[in-house]
Amino acid sequence: MSGFKDATIIYRFGYLLGRSCFRAFGRMDVVGAECVPRYGPLIVVSNHLSLNDPPLLVAAIPRPLFFIGKKELFGSPISRFLMRAFHVSSSNRAAAGIDAVRVLMQNLERDRAVVIFPEGTRSPDHTMQKGMLGVVYLALKSQAPILPVALTGTEKFPLWRIPFPFRRMRASIGPPFTLPVIEGKPSKEVMSSMLGIVMGRIADQLPPEYRGIYGGNAVREPAEQTT
């Protein structure tokens, strides 16, 4: 129990330190913070520009976030302690995503906010890449609301400079929404359509030059907005 309490204190300290550093040694703009539900399960989805994205999300969203990280990040006792302190759970990529979904579902069942980068990896050209269906599967299985967040500026400096970025970063948060309820097993076409909804909501918050393949007529409906 004391270990969990210590991790909570470290996370809170990191949240406050990140907000202070990003504002004192850079320019952090957060738009739409009022859209973040204060309680209940939540799936935070975001574009993925660089390794600086998770720290910005932690500083921008005013409730604890829970992440999935590759097991290689947990190689040493120090890194393992820090990963756990910042709510990062280990996932085995060789398990075809099953391991990650299990951990994410456990966190959602505890009314936590989990973070997913639907593109699966960092964008090589900093524009949106094709999303993966895992986020749709998780949303349908959990029926948790989805919070779209668009990040810009995190690609303009290396990770080691994160405490002193001297750059403008922006997190634009859109209204939470839910995917339509599907009876039975949805077809691949239906899953792809709902993925378009999710990716389109992220793209809606981004400047045009960041939208990539979702810069055209990405599907926005029939997702339902939640309050």
C-alpha positions as CSV (number, residue, x, y, z in Angstrom):
1,M,0.0,0.0,0.0
2,S,2.8,2.4,0.8
3,G,4.4,1.7,-2.5
4,F,1.2,2.8,-4.3
5,K,1.0,5.9,-2.1
6,D,4.7,6.8,-3.0
7,A,3.9,6.3,-6.7
8,T,0.9,8.6,-6.4
9,I,3.0,11.3,-4.8
10,I,5.7,11.0,-7.5
11,Y,3.1,11.2,-10.2
12,R,1.5,14.3,-8.6
13,F,5.0,15.9,-8.3
14,G,5.7,15.1,-11.9
15,Y,2.4,16.7,-13.0
16,L,3.2,19.9,-11.1
17,L,6.8,20.0,-12.2
18,G,5.9,19.4,-15.8
19,R,3.4,22.2,-15.8
20,S,5.9,24.6,-14.1
21,C,8.8,23.7,-16.5
22,F,6.7,23.8,-19.6
23,R,5.4,27.2,-18.8
24,A,8.6,28.7,-17.3
25,F,11.0,27.3,-20.0
26,G,8.7,27.1,-22.9
27,R,5.1,27.8,-23.8
28,M,2.5,25.2,-23.1
29,D,-1.0,25.9,-24.4
30,V,-3.8,23.7,-23.2
31,V,-7.1,24.2,-24.9
32,G,-10.3,22.3,-23.8
33,A,-9.2,21.2,-20.3
34,E,-12.8,21.7,-19.3
35,C,-13.8,18.8,-21.6
36,V,-11.9,16.2,-19.4
37,P,-14.4,14.2,-17.3
38,R,-13.4,14.3,-13.7
39,Y,-14.4,10.8,-12.9
40,G,-15.1,7.4,-14.5
41,P,-13.4,5.3,-17.1
42,L,-11.9,7.2,-20.0
43,I,-9.9,6.4,-23.1
44,V,-7.6,9.2,-24.1
45,V,-6.6,9.0,-27.7
46,S,-3.9,11.2,-29.3
47,N,-1.7,11.6,-32.3
48,H,1.9,10.5,-31.7
49,L,4.8,12.8,-32.7
50,S,7.6,12.0,-30.3
51,L,8.7,10.6,-26.9
52,N,7.8,14.0,-25.5
53,D,4.1,13.2,-26.0
54,P,3.4,11.3,-22.7
55,P,5.0,14.1,-20.5
56,L,2.9,16.7,-22.2
57,L,-0.3,14.7,-21.7
58,V,0.5,14.2,-18.0
59,A,1.0,18.0,-17.6
60,A,-2.1,18.9,-19.7
61,I,-4.8,16.6,-18.4
62,P,-5.9,17.2,-14.8
63,R,-6.4,13.7,-13.7
64,P,-4.0,10.7,-13.4
65,L,-3.3,8.9,-16.7
66,F,-2.3,5.3,-17.2
67,F,-0.1,4.1,-20.0
68,I,1.2,1.0,-21.7
69,G,4.9,0.7,-22.5
70,K,7.1,-2.0,-24.1
71,K,8.7,-4.3,-21.6
72,E,12.2,-3.2,-22.6
73,L,11.5,0.1,-20.7
74,F,11.5,-1.9,-17.5
75,G,15.0,-3.4,-17.8
76,S,16.6,-1.8,-14.7
77,P,15.3,-1.3,-11.2
78,I,15.4,2.5,-11.5
79,S,13.6,2.6,-14.8
80,R,11.1,0.0,-13.5
81,F,10.4,2.2,-10.5
82,L,9.9,5.3,-12.6
83,M,7.7,3.6,-15.1
84,R,5.5,2.3,-12.3
85,A,5.5,5.7,-10.6
86,F,4.1,7.3,-13.7
87,H,1.5,4.6,-14.2
88,V,3.2,2.8,-17.1
89,S,2.4,-0.9,-17.3
90,S,4.6,-3.4,-19.2
91,S,3.3,-5.0,-22.3
92,N,4.7,-7.8,-24.4
93,R,4.4,-6.8,-28.1
94,A,4.9,-10.5,-29.1
95,A,1.4,-11.2,-27.6
96,A,-0.4,-9.5,-30.5
97,G,-1.8,-6.8,-28.3
98,I,-3.8,-9.2,-26.0
99,D,-1.6,-8.3,-23.1
100,A,-2.1,-4.6,-23.6
101,V,-5.9,-4.9,-23.9
102,R,-6.1,-6.9,-20.7
103,V,-4.1,-4.3,-18.7
104,L,-6.1,-1.4,-20.3
105,M,-9.4,-3.1,-19.5
106,Q,-8.3,-3.7,-15.9
107,N,-7.6,0.0,-15.5
108,L,-10.9,1.1,-17.1
109,E,-12.8,-1.3,-14.8
110,R,-11.2,0.7,-11.9
111,D,-12.6,4.0,-13.4
112,R,-9.2,5.1,-14.6
113,A,-8.1,7.2,-17.6
114,V,-6.0,5.2,-20.0
115,V,-3.9,6.6,-22.9
116,I,-3.8,5.1,-26.4
117,F,-1.8,6.3,-29.4
118,P,-4.0,4.7,-32.1
119,E,-1.3,5.0,-34.8
120,G,0.7,2.5,-32.8
121,T,4.0,4.2,-33.1
122,R,5.5,7.7,-33.6
123,S,4.8,9.3,-37.0
124,P,8.0,9.5,-39.1
125,D,6.9,12.8,-40.8
126,H,4.8,14.2,-37.9
127,T,1.5,13.8,-39.7
128,M,-1.3,11.4,-38.8
129,Q,-0.8,7.9,-40.0
130,K,-3.4,5.1,-40.4
131,G,-4.8,4.1,-37.1
132,M,-5.1,0.6,-35.7
133,L,-8.3,-1.2,-34.8
134,G,-7.3,-2.0,-31.2
135,V,-8.7,1.3,-29.9
136,V,-12.1,0.5,-31.5
137,Y,-12.1,-3.0,-29.9
138,L,-11.3,-1.5,-26.5
139,A,-14.0,1.2,-26.8
140,L,-16.6,-1.3,-27.8
141,K,-15.7,-3.8,-25.1
142,S,-15.5,-1.3,-22.3
143,Q,-18.2,1.2,-23.5
144,A,-15.9,3.9,-22.0
145,P,-16.1,7.4,-23.4
146,I,-13.2,8.5,-25.7
147,L,-11.4,11.8,-25.2
148,P,-9.6,13.1,-28.4
149,V,-6.4,15.1,-27.8
150,A,-4.2,16.7,-30.5
151,L,-0.6,17.4,-29.8
152,T,1.7,19.8,-31.7
153,G,5.2,21.1,-31.0
154,T,6.5,18.0,-29.1
155,E,8.5,16.9,-32.2
156,K,10.7,20.1,-32.2
157,F,13.1,19.1,-29.4
158,P,14.8,15.9,-28.1
159,L,13.6,14.0,-25.0
160,W,16.6,14.9,-22.9
161,R,15.5,18.6,-23.1
162,I,12.0,17.9,-21.9
163,P,12.4,19.9,-18.6
164,F,13.6,22.9,-20.6
165,P,12.0,22.7,-24.0
166,F,12.2,26.4,-25.0
167,R,9.5,25.6,-27.5
168,R,5.8,26.1,-27.9
169,M,3.7,23.0,-27.2
170,R,0.0,22.7,-27.5
171,A,-2.5,20.1,-26.3
172,S,-6.0,20.6,-27.8
173,I,-8.7,18.6,-26.1
174,G,-12.0,17.9,-27.8
175,P,-15.3,16.9,-26.3
176,P,-15.6,13.2,-25.1
177,F,-17.7,10.9,-27.2
178,T,-18.8,7.3,-27.4
179,L,-19.0,4.9,-30.3
180,P,-22.4,3.5,-31.3
181,V,-23.5,0.3,-29.6
182,I,-23.2,-2.7,-32.0
183,E,-25.2,-5.8,-31.7
184,G,-23.2,-9.0,-32.3
185,K,-19.8,-9.1,-33.8
186,P,-19.1,-6.0,-36.0
187,S,-17.7,-6.5,-39.5
188,K,-14.3,-5.3,-40.5
189,E,-16.0,-2.5,-42.5
190,V,-17.9,-1.4,-39.5
191,M,-14.8,-1.4,-37.3
192,S,-12.9,0.6,-40.0
193,S,-15.7,3.1,-40.1
194,M,-15.6,3.6,-36.3
195,L,-11.8,3.9,-36.5
196,G,-12.4,6.7,-38.9
197,I,-14.6,8.4,-36.3
198,V,-11.9,8.2,-33.7
199,M,-9.1,9.4,-35.9
200,G,-11.3,12.1,-37.4
201,R,-12.0,13.5,-33.9
202,I,-8.2,13.8,-33.3
203,A,-7.7,15.4,-36.7
204,D,-10.4,17.9,-36.0
205,Q,-8.2,19.4,-33.2
206,L,-5.0,19.6,-35.4
207,P,-3.8,22.2,-37.8
208,P,-4.2,21.0,-41.4
209,E,-0.5,20.3,-41.9
210,Y,-0.6,17.7,-39.1
211,R,-3.6,15.8,-40.3
212,G,-1.9,13.5,-42.8
213,I,-4.3,10.9,-44.3
214,Y,-7.1,12.2,-42.1
215,G,-7.0,15.6,-43.7
216,G,-9.8,14.9,-46.1
217,N,-13.3,13.7,-45.4
218,A,-12.7,11.5,-42.5
219,V,-15.8,10.0,-40.9
220,R,-17.0,12.0,-37.9
221,E,-20.5,10.5,-37.2
222,P,-22.5,8.7,-35.8
223,A,-20.4,9.0,-32.6
224,E,-22.4,10.4,-29.7
225,Q,-21.0,13.3,-27.6
226,T,-21.0,12.8,-23.9
227,T,-21.1,15.3,-21.1
